Amino acid sequence: MRKVTRFYVIANMRAHAMLIKAWASLTVEAFGQSLDECQRGLEDDPANPNLLSLQAQAHMHLGEYKEARPILEKVVLLNPAGGASHYNLACCACVLDDDLDRV
């Protein structure tokens, strides 16, 4: 079992705060700012599927599907039940004209 330390809790609080900021930036179409906020949150919690998913969405909005695809593959592995990530991954594969059997 993982020991929860004060630093771990604070780190995740910062990551959660950056998640909220990144989501807000994404909703007002400030995609570059959303990417920056996701990156800051991922420094504290690198395996956060919500931050990774938002990061991939921002890349997709910027037309950066090659950058979004490996992030979404990681999100699907971290959270296989997340349907939106599967959909976004399939969208990336279609845009990139990749083999859909890999998705």
Salt bridges, closest charged atoms under 4 A:
ASP44 OD2 - ARG14 NE 2.97
GLU64 OE1 - HIS59 ND1 2.57
GLU73 OE2 - ARG69 NE 2.96
GLU73 OE2 - ARG102 NH2 3.00
ASP98 OD2 - ARG69 NH1 2.59
